[in-house]
């Protein structure tokens, strides 16, 4: 039916465009397919199979086991569920603290080094960015030294009269410690008696362990520089006239930042939050080189658990299943945050603000 | 926009289908090779050289293994190449998945059950000419499902290390070396001062389990068919350790700022530690000024007890030349080879016929080898590593915890593995 309409596109000077388009993109599509899509699909199959690590996962002896691997993790009642719950708990606290802190800090740094009057801006930019270009393994080793029981950090704390914790060997939860300081050493029965994913609600509320807190500080230290760079780029892209207009309208510096600059940074903010979220949920190198999940499993993360299940316990299906659950978690969080940051029409309450000022120029 | 999307989808779909077809073809060769290779004839494709994969502790070990393998290669006329793995578990797993594994490799007791159950390993133990020479406790450490899988490479046991200078300073003599739990508690208290603790050790089953063994307990029965984690013996062992911790005469190494018992001992943060014979290397290299002696661990209510740690020489079921591999392993576990290894990098020989010579060569380390007579190994069942690491996590807070509760949860987890 639509043939007459389509024919012109096929002939003439632009006729071969589609074919050449595919031709030019083919190398990348093949590369991505070979090294990304196929492995991911294979892993998906493994997560539904009883493959045990010997030979090809597509050989005849490997059977489809449905959701067995997944149900062992989220409802098996055994050690696998408990470990997975612990790993999720640890990583959730990590994300909850790392993402907001690193985003705020990187924005702050970006605004600071973006100011025209700051002398030696180049120096500060380099200094703040430096941790980001250092390998995470090197920084982890540095961190292990800094935060050892008699390390530099504890020496510094001792200097101001604080008896520092034994960082990487302290499995106690930070929130639990705070509760304990107020005399609540054991949780109420409602929290200790009921559990989710094999660990009690009281344990969910433990907060990051002291060891995990050191990793949280490290993540903030290393990634803030990267995201600062993104914010600087965005800040330099903002046109000066909007800010000038705000100055003319009588907005002070604080108002200009919150009402004018920040809303314009929304796309960058989305990028930074998304990248931060993904990075924080996938934390692996630090755990692998630093603590291997200890002390007391409080630095176990799903990514490390997945590796451990597959490579040391030969539970490949379960390892793959953990990876896919992690994938779903990241996608859900990203969608939620996308919804949160979406552009919305101005609410009626806010609209009234603009309408009530009779002399407003309407330039907005 | 709409049209572009649908075209993109079709394109992506086609790529995926193509890719899947390709990968299915690629894996086609895997179909035929699935028959289990245990029991039957050994493969002997002599055109193939052997690859040996080891997880080395350092240059000394690498050089010693290289030399031993090269010597065998020359005598047997078969090529053999040693490579050192940076992450042994990962490299083994990759090899097995690709069905091109190393022919001969180091294998830990932790990994045995996993690889044995998926058919990656050749159960060649019964074909070994020197089979009866291995310590029986080591043989049972590498027996899975009734089959003796691989030849123990060497082994270590835990014993008590005593700092002789601090010992003398506290007014103790050789007659005070503890032989019972009560005596251990007493000397630990005597040796505990403001700046040092009597006894320091790692906060894990691989150390505290020695107390459980002395009380007559173990995590599982000898052939790993029954979980016995919450037996009264094990509880008694843990409660004894708990008492020492709470009395302040014993500490976890991590609590006093050391990475492991050996470091606490070397830095003289503790006067005694419980470690295996690997500690001698660290003492020579890092703490040459510390004088120490090795004593057998004190006997508990049920007599002497300690834990043993060992690795074996695994042979892959997919190896094309298993006959040569077996020959190599027999050579590497022979008395001469093991005594040379021991000289070069310190492990204890896994065969009984080398014991006397080893003892006369290492008179100060004799207690470690004596431990072989009463040592217990780790449970050999798939998933036990996870259970033990969960137990380790709980043992970190043993001070405030409850031995019964801790062992009950371990019991539950072990029982789940046997279902």
Interface residues (C-beta under 8 A of the other chain):
Chain A: X22 X29 X30 X33 X34 X37 X38 X41 X42 X52 X53 X54 X55 X56 X57 X58 X59 X60 X61 X78 X79 X80 X82 X83 X148 X149 X150 X166 X169 X171 X293 X294 X295 X296 X297 X310 X311 X312 X313 X314 X315
Chain B: X11 X15 X16 X18 X19 X20 X22 X23 X24 X27 X30 X31 X33 X34 X89 X90 X93 X96 X97 X99 X110 X111 X114 X115 X117 X118 X119 X120 X254 X255 X256 X257 X382 X383 X385 X386 X387 X389 X390 X392 X393 X394 X396 X397 X413 X416
